Amino acid sequence: MSEHVKSFAAVDLGASSGRVMVGRVGPAALELTEAHRFPNRPVRVPEGLRWDILSLYAGVLDGLRAAGQVDSVGIDSWAVDYGLLDADGALLGNPVHYRDARTEGVAEKVWATVPPAELYATTGLQYAPFNTLYQLTAARSTAQLAAAERLLLIPDLLAYWLTGEAGTEITNASTTQLIDPRTRDWSHDLADRLGIDLTLFAPLRQPGDPAGLLLPRVLEETGLRGPVPVTTVGSHDTASAVAAVPAAGERFAYICTGTWSLAGLELERPVLTEASRAANFTNELGLDGTVRHLRNIMGLWLLQECVREWGRPDLGELLRAAAEVPALRSVVDAGDAAFLAPGRMPDRITDACRESGQPVPESRAEITRCILDSLALAHRRAIREAEALADHPVDVVHIVGGGTRNELLCQLTADACGLRVVAGPAEAAALGNVLVQARAHGLVGDRTSMRRLLARTQPLRRYEPRGDAAAWRAAEDRLTLG
C-alpha cells in the first residue's frame, strides 16, 4: 500500500444492525469495504425495551479483528440514548431503547417548568418524546440514576470501553436537548431549572479530537498492533452522513435515508424562530461549526415493519409491484407519532387511510406504494419548509444512506420536490466517519475537499423530476386539510 494511503476503521451502528467498515484514503483515493456486520437486536425485559450493548461491543471487537491493522478507529451511532456508569466505571444496566414507553407523558412535566417555546429558543431541538432530556426526566427517581457517576452516549460508551477515556462528542450531545446551538456548549441554566446534573457528562469533544488509544486488552483480543488511536468523529450517524454529502456548493438539501429520513439543510447558524419550532424542525450541530436544520421523518421504518410483519418477502419484487400501482392514491403523514412503535404496521397504515376518507390499500404492493408516496411527500414538505424558514434556496437534493438503493423512492422524491436528486453514497455515515479520521491524520483538507473526493470516487445516480407537479400539490393539500 502506498505510504500516502492509510486505513481507518469506521464503527457504524444503526438501529437494526452494526458494521465495521474499513476506509482506505489517499489524496485521490477513497475506498470502503465491509469487514464485519452484526445484528442489533433490542431485548424486551420486564422493565422495558433495552439495547443489548454487550452484544454490540462484542460485534465491534469482532469487526476490528476482521478489519486488520488500521491507522485509527472512529465510532458513530444513533442518537439520544446513553449508558450510566457507577463510581468504579462499571455499566449500570443495559441502556434504555428510545422506543421504550418510559417517556410517555414526560414532556408535559418538562413544559410545566420550561414552556416549549422557551425550550426551543434555548436548544433549537425539535420535540421528540425520546430526546435525552425527557429520558433523564423519566429516570429521575430511579435507583440506577441515583447511583450513576457518569453518563456516556452510546458511541462514547463504546469508545470508553476501547480506550478507558471518557468524553462527550458535540454533534451527538446536541441531540440531548441540553446544548445551546449558538454557543455550542451546555445550557447550564436550563439543566439547573430541570434538575439535571450536567456533571454526569464527560468533557465535550469535537470531531477530529483524539479519544485515546486502544487498551492492551483490546489489542490482545483484536490482534491489532499498538498504538492504535481512536479518533472522535461526528458520532451522531446523521452528522457523519451529512459530512459525506457530495455537494458542489451551498444550495443543496440532503435527505439521510434509512430507518429514519432526516431531511434538511446545512447552515452556518441555527434557526430558532417560533415558525421553525411550529414546523418541528431541529437544529443539531454538525462538522466545522455547522448546523443541521432538519426534520425527522419516520422513514423506511414504515416499510421495514411491514416487511417484517409479512414474513420478509423479496423486497425487489415488492418494489417492482409497487411501481405499477397508481401514484398518490392514498397517503399518510409519515411524521405521525402513531407510527413510532413497532408492530401491526400494515394495519396502522390502512387504518390511517380509512380514517382520513381515502381509498384503503389492500395488497402488499398498494401498502408499499402508499408508504413510498407518503415518504416522498414528507421529503417535499420538509425541504420546502426548510428553504422558507432558513431563507436558503435549494437547487438540488442529495439523498444519502441506505434509501439510495430504493430507486422508486429516489425517483418519487425527485418528482415530489420538482428538483434533481443525486443519490449516493449509500454508506454515507461510514464514509463521513472515515473522512473525519483521515482529515485528523492530514490526508484530506476542508469539507469542500472532502466532498470533492467523494464526488470523484463514489458511484452516484441522478434522477430528474417527472410527472404531474399538480398531483403532488393536491396530495399535500389532501393530507394537510384532511
Summary of the structure (lengths in Angstrom):
residues: 482
radius of gyration: 21.7
end to end distance: 60.2
largest distance: 64.3
contacts: 1738
relative contact order: 0.13
helix: 43%
strand: 22%
